[in-house]
Amino acid sequence: MCECEMYKMWADMECQYLTEDTKVRVCLSMVPGGKKETGKDSIPERIVLLAIKLFFAYSVAYFVYPWAIQSAYNERGYEAYGGEYILVLAVFMFAYKMISLFFKYFRREKAWKRKK
């Protein structure tokens, strides 16, 4: 039985898996909290995490926006709408992806330390 299956086992069924052979004794630890742990976040945690990601991605794009508009105006010599908005959108998506990646690795590291 692998380690990930141990957490999926119900606490009341755990005692059935104790065996004693000649020299081998297999004992499983109790499941934390006495319930099944799936490792999924609750809905409020997901909402807060999404709000944090959107806020930081928007913050990065917000500071790129004035620079992109001014740079496009200096290049063209007149005010128009064009690729600078695509640049701001690309910066927003890139920042969102990087922040998501950061949280993914940060939370995985935190969960790994908790298991030790």
C-alpha positions as CSV (number, residue, x, y, z in Angstrom):
1,M,0.0,0.0,0.0
2,C,1.5,3.3,-0.9
3,E,1.5,6.3,1.4
4,C,-1.1,8.3,-0.5
5,E,-3.7,5.4,-0.1
6,M,-3.1,5.5,3.7
7,Y,-4.7,8.9,4.0
8,K,-7.7,7.8,2.0
9,M,-8.5,5.0,4.5
10,W,-11.2,5.4,7.0
11,A,-10.0,5.6,10.7
12,D,-12.3,2.7,11.8
13,M,-11.0,0.4,9.1
14,E,-7.4,1.0,10.0
15,C,-7.3,-1.6,12.7
16,Q,-8.2,-4.3,10.2
17,Y,-4.8,-3.8,8.5
18,L,-2.6,-4.8,11.5
19,T,-1.0,-8.1,10.8
20,E,1.6,-10.1,12.7
21,D,3.7,-12.7,10.8
22,T,6.9,-14.3,11.9
23,K,9.1,-11.3,12.2
24,V,7.2,-8.7,10.3
25,R,4.7,-6.4,12.0
26,V,2.9,-3.8,9.9
27,C,1.3,-0.9,11.8
28,L,-0.3,2.1,10.2
29,S,-0.5,5.4,11.9
30,M,-3.8,7.0,12.7
31,V,-5.4,9.2,10.1
32,P,-5.1,12.9,11.2
33,G,-8.4,14.3,12.3
34,G,-10.1,10.9,12.1
35,K,-11.5,11.6,8.7
36,K,-10.6,11.3,5.1
37,E,-8.3,14.0,3.8
38,T,-8.5,14.7,0.1
39,G,-6.1,17.6,0.0
40,K,-8.6,19.9,-1.8
41,D,-9.2,23.5,-0.7
42,S,-12.5,24.7,0.5
43,I,-14.5,27.2,-1.6
44,P,-13.6,30.2,0.6
45,E,-9.9,29.3,0.4
46,R,-10.2,29.1,-3.4
47,I,-11.9,32.5,-3.6
48,V,-9.3,34.2,-1.4
49,L,-6.5,32.6,-3.4
50,L,-8.1,33.8,-6.7
51,A,-8.5,37.3,-5.3
52,I,-4.9,37.5,-4.3
53,K,-3.7,36.2,-7.7
54,L,-5.9,38.7,-9.5
55,F,-4.8,41.6,-7.3
56,F,-1.1,41.0,-7.8
57,A,-1.5,40.4,-11.6
58,Y,-3.6,43.6,-11.9
59,S,-1.0,45.5,-9.9
60,V,1.8,44.5,-12.3
61,A,-0.3,45.3,-15.4
62,Y,-1.4,48.6,-13.8
63,F,2.3,49.8,-13.6
64,V,3.0,48.7,-17.2
65,Y,0.0,50.5,-18.6
66,P,1.2,54.1,-18.4
67,W,4.6,53.2,-19.8
68,A,3.1,51.3,-22.7
69,I,0.7,54.1,-23.6
70,Q,3.4,56.8,-23.4
71,S,5.8,54.7,-25.4
72,A,3.2,54.1,-28.2
73,Y,2.3,57.8,-28.3
74,N,6.0,58.8,-28.6
75,E,6.5,56.3,-31.4
76,R,3.4,57.2,-33.4
77,G,3.2,60.9,-32.7
78,Y,-0.5,60.7,-32.2
79,E,-2.9,59.0,-29.8
80,A,-4.4,55.7,-31.1
81,Y,-5.4,52.3,-29.9
82,G,-3.2,49.4,-30.8
83,G,-0.7,46.8,-29.6
84,E,0.0,48.5,-26.3
85,Y,-3.3,47.1,-25.0
86,I,-2.3,43.6,-26.1
87,L,1.0,44.1,-24.3
88,V,-0.8,45.1,-21.1
89,L,-3.1,42.0,-21.4
90,A,0.0,39.8,-22.1
91,V,1.7,41.2,-19.0
92,F,-1.4,40.6,-16.9
93,M,-1.7,36.9,-18.1
94,F,2.1,36.3,-17.6
95,A,2.0,37.8,-14.1
96,Y,-1.1,35.7,-13.2
97,K,0.6,32.5,-14.4
98,M,3.8,33.2,-12.5
99,I,1.9,34.0,-9.3
100,S,-0.2,30.8,-9.7
101,L,3.0,28.9,-10.2
102,F,4.5,30.5,-7.1
103,F,1.5,29.6,-4.9
104,K,1.5,26.0,-6.3
105,Y,5.1,25.4,-5.3
106,F,4.8,27.3,-2.1
107,R,1.7,25.3,-1.0
108,R,3.3,22.0,-2.1
109,E,6.5,22.8,0.0
110,K,4.3,23.7,3.0
111,A,2.3,20.5,2.7
112,W,5.5,18.5,2.3
113,K,6.9,20.0,5.5
114,R,3.7,19.3,7.3
115,K,3.9,15.6,6.4
116,K,7.3,15.2,7.9
